[in-house]
Every structure is written in C-alpha cells, then in structure tokens.
C-alpha cells in the first residue's frame, strides 16, 4: 500500500528514517517508529494516556483474546490490511496479514504500537482523512471506534472487506447493573454503508470473572467512565469481583 504525502498527495518513499515525496516534502519517523502525518499537530487528540494505560493493562490479561482470535480468523495472510483507530496496536499487531498499517491520532497509543510491533506501519493521522491511495487495501478493520464510512469505501479494493467490531446487546451488562439504577442494553441495529454490502454478522461472547483491579481498568477504558457520576463510580469500588459478559458483533462488509 502506498502512503501519500499529506501536503501534495504524491507517493511517499522511505529513505532510512524518513519518508519523502517527489516534491521534496519530508516526514521523519519518531524515535519509537511511528510516522506523524498529522498536519494539524494538535497535542490533545486521540484517546488520553490514562485511558490507554488502563486499556493496555486490561487487554494484557487476555480478557479480549477470544475476540482478537475471532477477527484474525477472517483475515488471510495475503491481505493488505488497514486498522483504523488502532490505538496501541493490541489487535493490529496480531493480525496475520502480508502488510499491516495502523492509523490513530493518539501519540501515546502509537508509541506503544510501533515499539512492540516493528513489522507494522503506524501512522499518526485522522481516520477521516487517510493518507492512503484509492482502492489499495484488501481488508479494513475498525474495532470500537467511529465509522469513517467515506474513507473506508475509498481505500478498499473492489471486493475488499470491511470488518467492524462493536458491542452486542449484553456487553458489560453486569458492570452497568452495579453502576446504574436502570441498566440498559446496547443498541445493535445494522449499519448501512453506501457502497458496501453486509455479508455476515458474527456474534461472539464469553463470560469471565473480573477482580477489582481489572474492573477499574475495564471501567476506565469504556465511554461510561466520563459520563458516570462520582457517586456511581464509588459503587464499583465496593465489588471485589464481578462475573462479566463480554459480547461483541463482528460485521463483515464487502465492497461491490
């Protein structure tokens, strides 16, 4: 897959620790190994370091390994893959693809991803303005992140696949039972993407006992953490452990 210059849209070619286009625009690799192509250069983008630290600690315990295995089973080792909103590369680095590119706006996440996965290519950039050529990817994945629909359709090859992972109805329901007086099920209606056809939907679930330390990390990596009152947050601290349902939907789309 060719990476494009964010200034002039010409192809970037690697020269040692830099990427350069024919017009002379040059971008140096960070010392950790990722490539910053974000021209806005904002310091407050992507997931914050606290969330990433919590997520990394939680995922390293293997709670979501069954999901990672399930997605990887859909990927062919000849595929050129792009992981949009790759974070710290927990999923990206594991995917059995010929070429792997992860894109995210979190420098903290990309530092972890690129240091732990030197064979992958990690780009600091918005997933809504990908620095990749049209019709260049066999597979695109988005796991627990917003949908960049237009970019997904643009960079997928004809007959390419888009794999989207989102929470199923009862994902983390037991956690919500502790936090809220009226726990609710997640919305799971199908999502239409113009230019793509939903080929199949794979539900995947597992129930695990989660001790207090891991409960806090799990909570901090969810969107619930920033919307829950301090009073309700205290409820979770009283639980020594919870038997929690981890339930996901893997939606597989095909470009016509």
ChimeraX commands (.cxc) that place a marker at each C-alpha (Angstrom):
marker #1 position 0.00,0.00,0.00 radius 0.5
marker #1 position 1.33,3.42,-0.92 radius 0.5
marker #1 position 1.31,6.17,1.70 radius 0.5
marker #1 position 0.55,9.63,0.32 radius 0.5
marker #1 position 2.09,12.95,1.25 radius 0.5
marker #1 position -0.45,14.94,3.29 radius 0.5
marker #1 position 0.67,18.16,1.57 radius 0.5
marker #1 position 0.61,17.31,-2.16 radius 0.5
marker #1 position -0.86,13.75,-2.25 radius 0.5
marker #1 position 2.16,12.32,-4.06 radius 0.5
marker #1 position 3.52,8.92,-3.01 radius 0.5
marker #1 position 5.91,8.93,-0.05 radius 0.5
marker #1 position 9.04,6.81,-0.38 radius 0.5
marker #1 position 11.03,5.64,2.60 radius 0.5
marker #1 position 14.64,6.79,2.90 radius 0.5
marker #1 position 16.22,5.38,6.06 radius 0.5
marker #1 position 14.35,7.12,8.95 radius 0.5
marker #1 position 12.32,9.44,6.73 radius 0.5
marker #1 position 9.54,9.41,4.15 radius 0.5
marker #1 position 9.89,11.81,1.22 radius 0.5
marker #1 position 7.78,12.62,-1.87 radius 0.5
marker #1 position 8.90,13.79,-5.34 radius 0.5
marker #1 position 8.10,17.38,-4.38 radius 0.5
marker #1 position 10.58,17.30,-1.51 radius 0.5
marker #1 position 8.16,17.15,1.41 radius 0.5
marker #1 position 9.81,15.08,4.14 radius 0.5
marker #1 position 8.48,13.41,7.28 radius 0.5
marker #1 position 10.76,11.79,9.85 radius 0.5
marker #1 position 9.91,8.68,11.82 radius 0.5
marker #1 position 9.53,9.25,15.55 radius 0.5
marker #1 position 12.16,7.52,17.69 radius 0.5
marker #1 position 9.53,4.91,18.65 radius 0.5
marker #1 position 8.93,4.13,14.97 radius 0.5
marker #1 position 5.60,5.73,14.03 radius 0.5
marker #1 position 5.19,8.32,11.27 radius 0.5
marker #1 position 3.46,11.61,12.05 radius 0.5
marker #1 position 1.45,12.83,9.06 radius 0.5
marker #1 position -0.99,14.95,11.05 radius 0.5
marker #1 position -0.51,18.49,9.74 radius 0.5
marker #1 position -2.69,19.98,12.48 radius 0.5
marker #1 position -0.13,18.81,15.05 radius 0.5
marker #1 position -2.59,19.03,17.96 radius 0.5
marker #1 position -1.43,17.76,21.34 radius 0.5
marker #1 position -4.93,16.84,22.55 radius 0.5
marker #1 position -6.10,14.22,20.08 radius 0.5
marker #1 position -6.95,10.55,20.27 radius 0.5
marker #1 position -7.50,8.57,23.46 radius 0.5
marker #1 position -5.90,10.12,26.53 radius 0.5
marker #1 position -2.88,8.47,28.23 radius 0.5
marker #1 position -4.93,7.41,31.28 radius 0.5
marker #1 position -7.42,5.50,29.13 radius 0.5
marker #1 position -4.65,3.90,27.09 radius 0.5
marker #1 position -2.76,2.81,30.21 radius 0.5
marker #1 position -5.92,1.23,31.63 radius 0.5
marker #1 position -6.80,-0.47,28.34 radius 0.5
marker #1 position -3.29,-1.84,27.88 radius 0.5
marker #1 position -3.26,-3.28,31.41 radius 0.5
marker #1 position -6.69,-4.86,30.92 radius 0.5
marker #1 position -6.04,-6.33,27.47 radius 0.5
marker #1 position -2.72,-7.82,28.57 radius 0.5
marker #1 position -4.70,-10.05,30.95 radius 0.5
marker #1 position -6.23,-11.81,27.94 radius 0.5
marker #1 position -9.89,-10.94,28.50 radius 0.5
marker #1 position -10.42,-9.99,24.84 radius 0.5
marker #1 position -8.11,-12.57,23.29 radius 0.5
marker #1 position -11.09,-14.61,22.09 radius 0.5
marker #1 position -12.28,-11.56,20.14 radius 0.5
marker #1 position -8.84,-10.95,18.65 radius 0.5
marker #1 position -8.67,-14.59,17.57 radius 0.5
marker #1 position -12.15,-14.36,16.07 radius 0.5
marker #1 position -11.29,-11.34,13.94 radius 0.5
marker #1 position -7.92,-12.77,12.91 radius 0.5
marker #1 position -9.65,-15.92,11.64 radius 0.5
marker #1 position -11.31,-13.72,9.00 radius 0.5
marker #1 position -8.01,-12.34,7.70 radius 0.5
marker #1 position -5.92,-14.02,5.02 radius 0.5
marker #1 position -2.13,-13.91,5.25 radius 0.5
marker #1 position -2.01,-12.41,1.75 radius 0.5
marker #1 position -4.19,-9.47,2.72 radius 0.5
marker #1 position -3.03,-5.85,2.80 radius 0.5
marker #1 position -4.75,-4.59,5.94 radius 0.5
marker #1 position -5.52,-1.19,7.43 radius 0.5
marker #1 position -6.65,-0.89,11.05 radius 0.5
marker #1 position -8.47,2.41,11.55 radius 0.5
marker #1 position -8.22,3.74,15.12 radius 0.5
marker #1 position -5.63,1.12,16.01 radius 0.5
marker #1 position -4.78,2.56,19.45 radius 0.5
marker #1 position -1.81,0.78,20.99 radius 0.5
marker #1 position -1.95,-1.99,18.37 radius 0.5
marker #1 position -3.31,-4.84,20.52 radius 0.5
marker #1 position -5.34,-6.16,17.57 radius 0.5
marker #1 position -3.26,-4.78,14.68 radius 0.5
marker #1 position -0.02,-6.43,15.73 radius 0.5
marker #1 position -1.69,-9.85,15.94 radius 0.5
marker #1 position -3.37,-9.84,12.54 radius 0.5
marker #1 position -1.96,-12.39,10.11 radius 0.5
marker #1 position -1.69,-10.14,7.04 radius 0.5
marker #1 position 1.00,-9.57,4.43 radius 0.5
marker #1 position 1.10,-5.86,5.25 radius 0.5
marker #1 position -0.40,-4.06,8.24 radius 0.5
marker #1 position -0.95,-0.34,8.61 radius 0.5
marker #1 position -2.43,1.13,11.79 radius 0.5
marker #1 position -3.79,4.69,11.88 radius 0.5
marker #1 position -4.64,6.67,15.01 radius 0.5
marker #1 position -4.42,10.18,16.47 radius 0.5
marker #1 position -3.03,9.15,19.85 radius 0.5
marker #1 position 0.74,9.58,20.12 radius 0.5
marker #1 position 0.69,7.60,23.37 radius 0.5
marker #1 position -1.03,4.68,21.69 radius 0.5
marker #1 position 1.19,4.73,18.60 radius 0.5
marker #1 position 4.38,4.81,20.68 radius 0.5
marker #1 position 3.30,1.54,22.26 radius 0.5
marker #1 position 2.15,0.03,18.97 radius 0.5
marker #1 position 5.24,0.83,16.94 radius 0.5
marker #1 position 7.72,-0.19,19.65 radius 0.5
marker #1 position 6.03,-3.55,20.20 radius 0.5
marker #1 position 5.35,-4.25,16.51 radius 0.5
marker #1 position 8.30,-3.18,14.33 radius 0.5
marker #1 position 6.91,-5.13,11.35 radius 0.5
marker #1 position 3.78,-2.97,11.24 radius 0.5
marker #1 position 3.48,0.58,9.87 radius 0.5
marker #1 position 1.85,3.04,12.25 radius 0.5
marker #1 position 0.67,6.48,11.15 radius 0.5
marker #1 position -0.38,9.44,13.28 radius 0.5
marker #1 position -3.29,10.76,11.29 radius 0.5
marker #1 position -7.07,11.20,11.30 radius 0.5
marker #1 position -9.00,8.13,10.18 radius 0.5
marker #1 position -11.36,10.52,8.37 radius 0.5
marker #1 position -8.55,11.71,6.06 radius 0.5
marker #1 position -6.43,8.61,5.46 radius 0.5
marker #1 position -3.05,9.16,3.77 radius 0.5
marker #1 position -3.52,6.09,1.56 radius 0.5
marker #1 position -4.19,5.58,-2.15 radius 0.5
marker #1 position -7.64,4.83,-3.53 radius 0.5
marker #1 position -8.51,1.11,-3.69 radius 0.5
marker #1 position -5.31,-0.02,-2.00 radius 0.5
marker #1 position -6.48,-2.21,0.91 radius 0.5
marker #1 position -7.82,-5.77,0.85 radius 0.5
marker #1 position -9.20,-5.52,4.40 radius 0.5
marker #1 position -10.02,-2.63,6.71 radius 0.5
marker #1 position -10.81,-3.12,10.38 radius 0.5
marker #1 position -12.41,-0.76,12.87 radius 0.5
marker #1 position -12.74,-2.05,16.42 radius 0.5
marker #1 position -14.72,0.01,18.97 radius 0.5
marker #1 position -14.27,3.27,17.08 radius 0.5
marker #1 position -16.30,5.69,14.95 radius 0.5
marker #1 position -17.01,4.74,11.34 radius 0.5
marker #1 position -15.10,6.69,8.69 radius 0.5
marker #1 position -17.53,5.49,6.01 radius 0.5
marker #1 position -16.35,7.53,3.03 radius 0.5
marker #1 position -12.68,6.75,3.62 radius 0.5
marker #1 position -13.39,3.05,4.11 radius 0.5
marker #1 position -15.16,2.85,0.75 radius 0.5
marker #1 position -12.47,4.94,-0.94 radius 0.5
marker #1 position -9.42,2.92,0.09 radius 0.5
marker #1 position -10.95,-0.56,-0.16 radius 0.5
marker #1 position -10.15,-2.54,-3.29 radius 0.5
marker #1 position -13.10,-3.87,-5.34 radius 0.5
marker #1 position -14.42,-6.94,-3.48 radius 0.5
marker #1 position -12.39,-5.84,-0.45 radius 0.5
marker #1 position -13.79,-6.45,3.03 radius 0.5
marker #1 position -14.50,-4.16,5.95 radius 0.5
marker #1 position -14.61,-5.76,9.41 radius 0.5
marker #1 position -16.40,-3.73,12.05 radius 0.5
marker #1 position -16.46,-4.78,15.73 radius 0.5
marker #1 position -18.98,-3.29,18.15 radius 0.5
marker #1 position -20.63,-4.23,21.45 radius 0.5
marker #1 position -23.53,-6.68,21.39 radius 0.5
marker #1 position -26.66,-6.06,23.49 radius 0.5
marker #1 position -25.44,-7.54,26.79 radius 0.5
marker #1 position -21.80,-6.46,26.61 radius 0.5
marker #1 position -20.70,-5.38,30.12 radius 0.5
marker #1 position -24.29,-5.62,31.37 radius 0.5
marker #1 position -23.22,-6.77,34.85 radius 0.5
marker #1 position -20.95,-3.74,35.14 radius 0.5
marker #1 position -23.87,-1.46,34.31 radius 0.5
marker #1 position -26.04,-3.25,36.88 radius 0.5
marker #1 position -23.63,-2.11,39.58 radius 0.5
marker #1 position -23.14,1.42,38.27 radius 0.5
marker #1 position -26.68,2.40,37.35 radius 0.5
marker #1 position -30.13,2.15,38.87 radius 0.5
marker #1 position -31.55,1.37,35.44 radius 0.5
marker #1 position -29.01,-0.66,33.39 radius 0.5
marker #1 position -29.69,-0.77,29.67 radius 0.5
marker #1 position -28.95,-2.99,26.69 radius 0.5
marker #1 position -26.69,-1.75,23.91 radius 0.5
marker #1 position -28.26,-0.77,20.60 radius 0.5
marker #1 position -27.40,-3.29,17.87 radius 0.5
marker #1 position -29.30,-2.26,14.75 radius 0.5
marker #1 position -27.48,-2.88,11.47 radius 0.5
marker #1 position -25.49,-0.01,9.99 radius 0.5
marker #1 position -25.82,0.80,6.29 radius 0.5
marker #1 position -22.67,1.86,4.44 radius 0.5
marker #1 position -23.26,3.09,0.89 radius 0.5
marker #1 position -21.02,1.14,-1.48 radius 0.5
marker #1 position -20.68,-1.85,0.85 radius 0.5
marker #1 position -22.90,-4.89,1.44 radius 0.5
marker #1 position -23.21,-6.53,4.86 radius 0.5
marker #1 position -22.30,-10.16,4.10 radius 0.5
marker #1 position -22.48,-11.65,7.55 radius 0.5
marker #1 position -22.72,-10.81,11.22 radius 0.5
marker #1 position -20.89,-12.95,13.74 radius 0.5
marker #1 position -21.90,-12.76,17.43 radius 0.5
marker #1 position -19.10,-13.74,19.78 radius 0.5
marker #1 position -19.28,-13.81,23.58 radius 0.5
marker #1 position -17.55,-15.03,26.70 radius 0.5
marker #1 position -18.18,-14.62,30.42 radius 0.5
marker #1 position -15.26,-14.06,32.80 radius 0.5
marker #1 position -14.71,-13.38,36.49 radius 0.5
marker #1 position -13.02,-9.97,36.77 radius 0.5
marker #1 position -11.29,-8.95,40.05 radius 0.5
marker #1 position -11.38,-5.39,41.42 radius 0.5
marker #1 position -8.07,-4.21,39.92 radius 0.5
marker #1 position -9.12,-5.29,36.44 radius 0.5
marker #1 position -12.65,-3.94,36.97 radius 0.5
marker #1 position -11.24,-0.44,37.43 radius 0.5
marker #1 position -9.11,-0.69,34.29 radius 0.5
marker #1 position -12.09,-2.04,32.33 radius 0.5
marker #1 position -14.29,0.80,33.53 radius 0.5
marker #1 position -11.66,3.44,32.71 radius 0.5
marker #1 position -11.31,2.20,29.13 radius 0.5
marker #1 position -15.06,2.46,28.43 radius 0.5
marker #1 position -17.03,5.56,27.39 radius 0.5
marker #1 position -19.08,5.11,30.59 radius 0.5
marker #1 position -16.20,6.39,32.72 radius 0.5
marker #1 position -16.53,10.02,31.59 radius 0.5
marker #1 position -20.33,10.08,31.86 radius 0.5
marker #1 position -20.77,8.37,35.24 radius 0.5
marker #1 position -21.14,10.43,38.42 radius 0.5
marker #1 position -18.58,10.17,41.21 radius 0.5
marker #1 position -21.29,8.73,43.43 radius 0.5
marker #1 position -21.96,5.89,40.99 radius 0.5
marker #1 position -18.23,5.31,40.45 radius 0.5
marker #1 position -17.90,4.56,44.15 radius 0.5
marker #1 position -20.35,1.67,43.80 radius 0.5
marker #1 position -17.91,-0.25,41.62 radius 0.5
marker #1 position -15.11,0.08,44.17 radius 0.5
marker #1 position -17.16,-1.98,46.62 radius 0.5
marker #1 position -17.19,-5.02,44.33 radius 0.5
marker #1 position -14.37,-7.48,44.97 radius 0.5
marker #1 position -15.09,-9.08,41.60 radius 0.5
marker #1 position -17.83,-9.42,39.00 radius 0.5
marker #1 position -18.74,-12.19,36.56 radius 0.5
marker #1 position -18.98,-10.08,33.40 radius 0.5
marker #1 position -20.35,-10.82,29.95 radius 0.5
marker #1 position -18.10,-9.78,27.08 radius 0.5
marker #1 position -20.26,-9.85,23.96 radius 0.5
marker #1 position -19.49,-8.45,20.52 radius 0.5
marker #1 position -20.81,-8.31,16.98 radius 0.5
marker #1 position -18.36,-8.75,14.11 radius 0.5
marker #1 position -19.92,-7.22,11.00 radius 0.5
marker #1 position -18.27,-8.23,7.71 radius 0.5
marker #1 position -18.98,-5.97,4.73 radius 0.5
marker #1 position -17.93,-6.45,1.09 radius 0.5
marker #1 position -17.25,-3.76,-1.48 radius 0.5
marker #1 position -19.14,-4.42,-4.71 radius 0.5
marker link #1:1,2 radius 0.2
marker link #1:2,3 radius 0.2
marker link #1:3,4 radius 0.2
marker link #1:4,5 radius 0.2
marker link #1:5,6 radius 0.2
marker link #1:6,7 radius 0.2
marker link #1:7,8 radius 0.2
marker link #1:8,9 radius 0.2
marker link #1:9,10 radius 0.2
marker link #1:10,11 radius 0.2
marker link #1:11,12 radius 0.2
marker link #1:12,13 radius 0.2
marker link #1:13,14 radius 0.2
marker link #1:14,15 radius 0.2
marker link #1:15,16 radius 0.2
marker link #1:16,17 radius 0.2
marker link #1:17,18 radius 0.2
marker link #1:18,19 radius 0.2
marker link #1:19,20 radius 0.2
marker link #1:20,21 radius 0.2
marker link #1:21,22 radius 0.2
marker link #1:22,23 radius 0.2
marker link #1:23,24 radius 0.2
marker link #1:24,25 radius 0.2
marker link #1:25,26 radius 0.2
marker link #1:26,27 radius 0.2
marker link #1:27,28 radius 0.2
marker link #1:28,29 radius 0.2
marker link #1:29,30 radius 0.2
marker link #1:30,31 radius 0.2
marker link #1:31,32 radius 0.2
marker link #1:32,33 radius 0.2
marker link #1:33,34 radius 0.2
marker link #1:34,35 radius 0.2
marker link #1:35,36 radius 0.2
marker link #1:36,37 radius 0.2
marker link #1:37,38 radius 0.2
marker link #1:38,39 radius 0.2
marker link #1:39,40 radius 0.2
marker link #1:40,41 radius 0.2
marker link #1:41,42 radius 0.2
marker link #1:42,43 radius 0.2
marker link #1:43,44 radius 0.2
marker link #1:44,45 radius 0.2
marker link #1:45,46 radius 0.2
marker link #1:46,47 radius 0.2
marker link #1:47,48 radius 0.2
marker link #1:48,49 radius 0.2
marker link #1:49,50 radius 0.2
marker link #1:50,51 radius 0.2
marker link #1:51,52 radius 0.2
marker link #1:52,53 radius 0.2
marker link #1:53,54 radius 0.2
marker link #1:54,55 radius 0.2
marker link #1:55,56 radius 0.2
marker link #1:56,57 radius 0.2
marker link #1:57,58 radius 0.2
marker link #1:58,59 radius 0.2
marker link #1:59,60 radius 0.2
marker link #1:60,61 radius 0.2
marker link #1:61,62 radius 0.2
marker link #1:62,63 radius 0.2
marker link #1:63,64 radius 0.2
marker link #1:64,65 radius 0.2
marker link #1:65,66 radius 0.2
marker link #1:66,67 radius 0.2
marker link #1:67,68 radius 0.2
marker link #1:68,69 radius 0.2
marker link #1:69,70 radius 0.2
marker link #1:70,71 radius 0.2
marker link #1:71,72 radius 0.2
marker link #1:72,73 radius 0.2
marker link #1:73,74 radius 0.2
marker link #1:74,75 radius 0.2
marker link #1:75,76 radius 0.2
marker link #1:76,77 radius 0.2
marker link #1:77,78 radius 0.2
marker link #1:78,79 radius 0.2
marker link #1:79,80 radius 0.2
marker link #1:80,81 radius 0.2
marker link #1:81,82 radius 0.2
marker link #1:82,83 radius 0.2
marker link #1:83,84 radius 0.2
marker link #1:84,85 radius 0.2
marker link #1:85,86 radius 0.2
marker link #1:86,87 radius 0.2
marker link #1:87,88 radius 0.2
marker link #1:88,89 radius 0.2
marker link #1:89,90 radius 0.2
marker link #1:90,91 radius 0.2
marker link #1:91,92 radius 0.2
marker link #1:92,93 radius 0.2
marker link #1:93,94 radius 0.2
marker link #1:94,95 radius 0.2
marker link #1:95,96 radius 0.2
marker link #1:96,97 radius 0.2
marker link #1:97,98 radius 0.2
marker link #1:98,99 radius 0.2
marker link #1:99,100 radius 0.2
marker link #1:100,101 radius 0.2
marker link #1:101,102 radius 0.2
marker link #1:102,103 radius 0.2
marker link #1:103,104 radius 0.2
marker link #1:104,105 radius 0.2
marker link #1:105,106 radius 0.2
marker link #1:106,107 radius 0.2
marker link #1:107,108 radius 0.2
marker link #1:108,109 radius 0.2
marker link #1:109,110 radius 0.2
marker link #1:110,111 radius 0.2
marker link #1:111,112 radius 0.2
marker link #1:112,113 radius 0.2
marker link #1:113,114 radius 0.2
marker link #1:114,115 radius 0.2
marker link #1:115,116 radius 0.2
marker link #1:116,117 radius 0.2
marker link #1:117,118 radius 0.2
marker link #1:118,119 radius 0.2
marker link #1:119,120 radius 0.2
marker link #1:120,121 radius 0.2
marker link #1:121,122 radius 0.2
marker link #1:122,123 radius 0.2
marker link #1:123,124 radius 0.2
marker link #1:124,125 radius 0.2
marker link #1:125,126 radius 0.2
marker link #1:126,127 radius 0.2
marker link #1:127,128 radius 0.2
marker link #1:128,129 radius 0.2
marker link #1:129,130 radius 0.2
marker link #1:130,131 radius 0.2
marker link #1:131,132 radius 0.2
marker link #1:132,133 radius 0.2
marker link #1:133,134 radius 0.2
marker link #1:134,135 radius 0.2
marker link #1:135,136 radius 0.2
marker link #1:136,137 radius 0.2
marker link #1:137,138 radius 0.2
marker link #1:138,139 radius 0.2
marker link #1:139,140 radius 0.2
marker link #1:140,141 radius 0.2
marker link #1:141,142 radius 0.2
marker link #1:142,143 radius 0.2
marker link #1:143,144 radius 0.2
marker link #1:144,145 radius 0.2
marker link #1:145,146 radius 0.2
marker link #1:146,147 radius 0.2
marker link #1:147,148 radius 0.2
marker link #1:148,149 radius 0.2
marker link #1:149,150 radius 0.2
marker link #1:150,151 radius 0.2
marker link #1:151,152 radius 0.2
marker link #1:152,153 radius 0.2
marker link #1:153,154 radius 0.2
marker link #1:154,155 radius 0.2
marker link #1:155,156 radius 0.2
marker link #1:156,157 radius 0.2
marker link #1:157,158 radius 0.2
marker link #1:158,159 radius 0.2
marker link #1:159,160 radius 0.2
marker link #1:160,161 radius 0.2
marker link #1:161,162 radius 0.2
marker link #1:162,163 radius 0.2
marker link #1:163,164 radius 0.2
marker link #1:164,165 radius 0.2
marker link #1:165,166 radius 0.2
marker link #1:166,167 radius 0.2
marker link #1:167,168 radius 0.2
marker link #1:168,169 radius 0.2
marker link #1:169,170 radius 0.2
marker link #1:170,171 radius 0.2
marker link #1:171,172 radius 0.2
marker link #1:172,173 radius 0.2
marker link #1:173,174 radius 0.2
marker link #1:174,175 radius 0.2
marker link #1:175,176 radius 0.2
marker link #1:176,177 radius 0.2
marker link #1:177,178 radius 0.2
marker link #1:178,179 radius 0.2
marker link #1:179,180 radius 0.2
marker link #1:180,181 radius 0.2
marker link #1:181,182 radius 0.2
marker link #1:182,183 radius 0.2
marker link #1:183,184 radius 0.2
marker link #1:184,185 radius 0.2
marker link #1:185,186 radius 0.2
marker link #1:186,187 radius 0.2
marker link #1:187,188 radius 0.2
marker link #1:188,189 radius 0.2
marker link #1:189,190 radius 0.2
marker link #1:190,191 radius 0.2
marker link #1:191,192 radius 0.2
marker link #1:192,193 radius 0.2
marker link #1:193,194 radius 0.2
marker link #1:194,195 radius 0.2
marker link #1:195,196 radius 0.2
marker link #1:196,197 radius 0.2
marker link #1:197,198 radius 0.2
marker link #1:198,199 radius 0.2
marker link #1:199,200 radius 0.2
marker link #1:200,201 radius 0.2
marker link #1:201,202 radius 0.2
marker link #1:202,203 radius 0.2
marker link #1:203,204 radius 0.2
marker link #1:204,205 radius 0.2
marker link #1:205,206 radius 0.2
marker link #1:206,207 radius 0.2
marker link #1:207,208 radius 0.2
marker link #1:208,209 radius 0.2
marker link #1:209,210 radius 0.2
marker link #1:210,211 radius 0.2
marker link #1:211,212 radius 0.2
marker link #1:212,213 radius 0.2
marker link #1:213,214 radius 0.2
marker link #1:214,215 radius 0.2
marker link #1:215,216 radius 0.2
marker link #1:216,217 radius 0.2
marker link #1:217,218 radius 0.2
marker link #1:218,219 radius 0.2
marker link #1:219,220 radius 0.2
marker link #1:220,221 radius 0.2
marker link #1:221,222 radius 0.2
marker link #1:222,223 radius 0.2
marker link #1:223,224 radius 0.2
marker link #1:224,225 radius 0.2
marker link #1:225,226 radius 0.2
marker link #1:226,227 radius 0.2
marker link #1:227,228 radius 0.2
marker link #1:228,229 radius 0.2
marker link #1:229,230 radius 0.2
marker link #1:230,231 radius 0.2
marker link #1:231,232 radius 0.2
marker link #1:232,233 radius 0.2
marker link #1:233,234 radius 0.2
marker link #1:234,235 radius 0.2
marker link #1:235,236 radius 0.2
marker link #1:236,237 radius 0.2
marker link #1:237,238 radius 0.2
marker link #1:238,239 radius 0.2
marker link #1:239,240 radius 0.2
marker link #1:240,241 radius 0.2
marker link #1:241,242 radius 0.2
marker link #1:242,243 radius 0.2
marker link #1:243,244 radius 0.2
marker link #1:244,245 radius 0.2
marker link #1:245,246 radius 0.2
marker link #1:246,247 radius 0.2
marker link #1:247,248 radius 0.2
marker link #1:248,249 radius 0.2
marker link #1:249,250 radius 0.2
marker link #1:250,251 radius 0.2
marker link #1:251,252 radius 0.2
marker link #1:252,253 radius 0.2
marker link #1:253,254 radius 0.2
marker link #1:254,255 radius 0.2
marker link #1:255,256 radius 0.2
view
